[in-house]
Amino acid sequence: MRSTYALVAIAVVVVTTVGIGAFGLRLSRTTSDFLVASRTVSPVWNASAIGGEYLSAASFLGVAGLVLAYGIDMLWFPIGYTAGYLVLLVLVAAPLRRSGAFTLPDFAEARLESPLVRRLAAVLVVVIGWLYLLPQFQGAGLTLSTLTGAPRWVGSAVVAVVVAATVLAGGMRSITFVQAFQYWLKLTAISVPVLVLLWFWQRDGAPSPFGGDWSRPLAGTGGREHPLYTTYSLVLATFLGTMGLPHVLVRFYTNPDGRAARRTTLIVLGLLGAFYLWPPVYAALGRVYAADLVASGQADTVVLLLPGRVVGGTLGDLLGALLAAGAFAAFLSTASGLTVSVAGVLSQDVLHGGVRAFRLGTVLAVVVPFLLALVAGGLNLAETVGLAFAVAASTFCPLLVLGIWWRRLTVPGAVAGLLVGATAALVGVTATYLDVADGGWPKALLAQPAAWTVPLAFTSAILVSVATPRGVPEGTGRTLARLHTPEALEPA
């Protein structure tokens, strides 16, 4: 019966997603509609859509799993995910919108007047997008397998097909409607069950989850070595990586102006804070009712399994079905945003533009990470996403911060920052996926590389720029004036 309720809930989410996407098709006609919704999305609507696409498999399932397995040090994941938007608000949001770009490669070329920097940015958008799409497909497979016993590839295939269909239908304008709906569904799906679980926990007089190493900071819970370094590196990756995530940045291009972009970011902070209250509560309850999931390597399933263990019966099945619906909404909305950003870059920089090229790019954006998900290893969902943050923080963060705020950035400096940051971070990602380090400092440095790759990327970009002063683009002054001049002061 539990699997029946879950399948019905997932089916409702899928059908609703496709239906809203079909509605978006009626409103999508031009390339601008497909890429940036013709820049007409209001702050409240856009913030809901950002919340929908940003709260991914890592947020819905992975955060609770990590906190359950490794203790309260992992609370830095939701803190960092949210605080990253504060950094984005202060440093990037409004200037990026004023750039007039459609994609990150557009911004890179506009700021540095270099086709080479644009091509490097395009490659990195695709790499980061695929790296972030991978855990969405893994999470979908895990959810469907946990609730119904189906092979893991089935859940991945469902998400891949639905996302491709939705994006093919109407691009950015279509998925804006989808993602805004899915944020509120996810918030409802994660908050309502946990309130019921807390009531049962209190009613039954169950023991407190707090005690021992699990609730002590930097205790190395779960056998994790060098917890202080890991924490600082994680903070740096999540705080700075947000501004380098292509599917996050592309949403700011849909705002009418820079002021609307700032308002959007403020609203997003509130929406994310409301959501991230709950995953740690599931982890705490998991210490009481589902501690065995850690030893079995299934900590990521704690959110899905708790209703059956705490409540049981039909009510437990219904709560589990609601959580399954929210989880699938998380996979679909994040995967949709990532697919649009990757497809936009593929269509503009590889397939020569146009709606037909965008649709072909959509297929490529989905197929590659789906195939990778079939052979990927068993990293925790939030850890996989954390690696994507580390790559983003080591590449696009230096490019954006220096490109917006430092007029002496040169083309060779930008190229050096991108290449050094990308190479260093991807070495860490590859080594972590292949599990080549046995332990100690090598494993810690590779599993959480941001603490050394971000400073390395910034230093490379600055030193090479200082050494090549003639590489400053001729139009730098004009470009920076456009980025920093409020729309109200611009001439009519």
Steps between C-alpha positions, in 0.01 A plus 500: 500500500786736581642467151155557348456830684853605407453415133173694487664803663796488262265460203302807609821705520614380159165566332471843661853587392431400141168686505653825624780461248245459221334822614839672469521381139211734412708796621840403352568604146836677477857408594479760779194318640694174506821640653391776743116515486538832313624660828147554634492285818400685820715473819248291698435260213869478419598441865252213522644353182857537633395329822346225290808430293759560773350256754631187338549135592779615732263728688196272521677172580874553523524759778301285742708197402830677557397646836375156607824331398763761590348719769422866538812615312297429187261782590745717309348359180159671538662807657739530209232433239298791641784740584633461148206708384601779737844510336327489163276792602789718614747433220332375185120511460432853374817552290450162334144589399616838363756325280220410257637148459292189432754251642825494699708470180317810371611690810856371472530617140330836568732578791829375351428534126659160442356201311753278683365594844150443368588149380661412833194628686272298273692179569486562875125569496446164336737318739346654814149444366564133431673458837195650673249303291663173598372496863150599384478181296664300778250639752204415280624145463557472875151630581310272267713200599449565872124542476412241235798267457539602134849496345679829556524582133119525478478808722789662313329430168168649616669826602707514181196455276273744687768770521584468132131520406439806718802693381443406136147632533574853609851564628549754779149645485352153538719384788452825691136401557605142580769594750293757687228238554758242605656720769172528689435129451844416644454730798164339577631149442794535737336706776162330550634145560772612740248684717301177526818305577594743776155460656537119505855527640376719786190289560699177521759645737781385270858581608679819401717474188768724648797348674842356425729601217211546256393828663850634571664728240821380334482160667584311181169310507474219246876457477549829317861623527617861540152638579619860548653519153197326350267750662689807380531362149131413490407851616717657230356275228135563588537873573685573176376218280142625483597795282667264255209261449372550144138408576493756784654786305286452191188578706626851573506568127121454503439800731397826336790699658772499766271626776266209438800263513592627848141471623486148361810402697360636827179301457701188415686527832169484686367209292816294544511570873142373535590175325833427669344502846376146442769262359707515825185409697461186289866418575446545873195277496699253294746466788210368708306289252735417211860496623550167320489680164848640566662158536320371190609797288141617444502826696364690197171308533424620854251766388303244299502222760428688823118523458476121477718450807355772722133506400428184301163398360308694238602839641867403474446387142330828409776707658758291316313560175501876561875487559545296182307767309720774646817307424402452137407867476854577623659282235279632222532871581878503551560280197279731292699809595831330436380365168394848383837651594701222334274491194525877465878487490508201265254666264680837498862387500495160331185474287488857359186624676125494443208308648585179311858510631367559853285187476790289374713641783227395745530138393879507536473673839285217638643189335863535613439529878229234480754255358753605765240437773474138384868437575575754776619386841334531837587850625244671721271729302602815687869414465460462123332841480773641725758405238305696238505798737877464538551509121268802466674685784841432345409623151205736457529666842843652419385591150185676623646675804810624322312569177240716678719672761858515365568700186856362462385147422656398169414233247811291588416541869143382452616202294759409764245523782250282317753237393683476832179496707326250274798266478562499875134454594436232239803305621335493842162401353648220288713365784200501732277316252773243437583481873874504432606638842504258790464759775678773693574840354501389133141376526384810691664739253352323197152441644463866605734691264352853517724617788805482271354513147308829546802699631711338229259613227475858634878525541564371148255745344641797695869424450466434128287813458762713677768348278304569179362857536456535124244220511234726656216523245460840335135532597551418870401844627182505293406146603554565872297820480209301359533232768500749789263771381145461641235487231333815637814702421546373147414746220167444327 
